[in-house]
Amino acid sequence: MDLSHLLSDLWIISFIGLQVAAVMLTTTHLVLSNRDVPSTVGWTGLVLLTPLVGVALYWVFGINRIKRKAHRLRPETSIQSDEASVRAEQRAHRLLERRFPRLIPLGHLGDELTLSVLEAGNRLTPLVNGDAAYPEMLAAIDAAQRSVALSTYIFDNDVAGQRFIAALQRAHQRGVQVRVLIDGVGQWYSRPHTPKVLRQFGIPTGVFLESALPIRNPYVNLRNHRKILVVDGRLGFTGGLNLREGCLLERNPPHPVQDLHFKVEGPVVRGLVDAFGLDWAFTTGERLGCDAWYPVLEPVGDSIARCVPDGPDEDFDVLRRLILGALGHAQRRVRIVTPYFLPDQTLITALNVIAMSGVEVQILVPQRNNLRFVQWAAEAQAEQILEGRSRIFVTPPPFDHSKLMLVDDAWCFVGSANWDPRSLRLNFELNIECYDSALAQQLNALIDEKLASAIEIRADDMRARTLPIRLRDGFARLLTPYL
């Protein structure tokens, strides 16, 4: 055997050995670190059947690389004294017992899941579309005296985005502390990229988990999907709105998007600042503190509320478990509005159980989704949800990006999270749970308005799909954990 053949054989043996070692290492990591059994089985099968592709995909997309200790990054000024925290919790739970006694266990569940307290004395004001929300947000930035914190997934450099850029520039020029955080994937939705523009004006801007690849991929995981604006630590805004022209429906944009945002006032605003401060410190290393970011917050309304952050770190799976708890306490009606409805089997079972026990379950989704794979996968799941006696309604264009959940006209859940694995397992999200009958009445009116033009989907409609369509949807459903 000549030297060339020997080297060739050694290379082949070495390659096979490295491949076997990579498969063993990856499988070991999967078994020891992945909590979700179906996901573990799926990844293991992919790794064993297609070692090169499976190993590469797992280490790129299948791992939570975010290991951050919130208490190390959060400023000390954001933490109330134990005595003040206990007083706030006791007051909120006394009000909860007086107004919504049946939901006290749900309040305790939130205490355990979030390790934070319910706060009384808040006010949440719904703002429909960018037409209502953007003027309020811009006015707040223009009125800022000490600080502005803005975090968003998409910040387009278009007509809408340029209004915010100008307002942030004005605030920065008059000496306000301005901090802007934009997601690493979301920044690629427009050119020139907004972070570059903001930095040219000297505005401190961070990019969360900036991707090394210059791509706009809606399926890249570990995204910061939170939408937070806080001015002077007192006035907050959060919900589903990105910053882009498509949300200004009055302008008749090429790709219109309905959405819902909320103006937030009261002690719960501190939770918005905490979430922003943690993300900002993780991204830039700067810890925000002092009264400019954490003033004393007085009660301003009647809502009992708390912020519920969620992400692939210490807050993992909080939103999903709180949703399950809320479903378990429903007695009359559950209403869900979401653009992406891909619940896992546990959530589907919970919806079916409460619907079959007599609770009315209404689910509103867009008739035409902006992500085709998501729509196909959702249609594949719809049949078993409808057979469980939940009701699904599709709303006509423009695309509805709103995110709402209401339980028994008392418990409201609003924010950035969708009903899909990406939001509930991969993204960094922020919702607010709110016990408030008046707010629930307002949100029910908005849902009733959507239902007036919606079409109800029946199980027979799903069964009537042609075989090619059913196969297409079924294969898309296999990708559900990664959509």
Buried (B, 14 or more C-beta within 10 A) or exposed (E): EEEEEEEEEEEEEEEEEEEEEBBEEBBEBBEEEBEBEEBBEBBBEBBEEEBEEBBBBBBEBBBBEBEEEBEEBBBEBBBBEEEEEEEBBEBBBEBBEEBBEEBEEBBBBBBEBBEBBBBBBBBBBBBBBBEBBBEBBBEBBBEBEBBBBBBBBBBBBBEBBBBBBBBBBBBBEEEBBBBBBBBBBBBBBBEEBBBEBBBEBEBBBBBBBEBEEEEBEBBBBBBBBBBBBBBBBBBBBBBBBBBBBBBBBEBEBEEBBBBBBBBBBBBBBBBBBBBBBBBBBBBBEEBBBEEBBBBEBEBBBBBBBBBBBBBBBBBBBBBBBBBBBBBBBBEEBBBBBBBBBBBBEEBBBBBBBBBEEEBBBBBBBBBEBBBEBBBBBBBBBBBBBBBBBBBBBBBEEBBBBBBBBBBBBBBBBBBBBBBBBBBBBBBBBBBBBBBBBEBBEEBBEBBEEBBEEBEEBEBEBBEEBEEEEBEBBEEBBEBBBBB
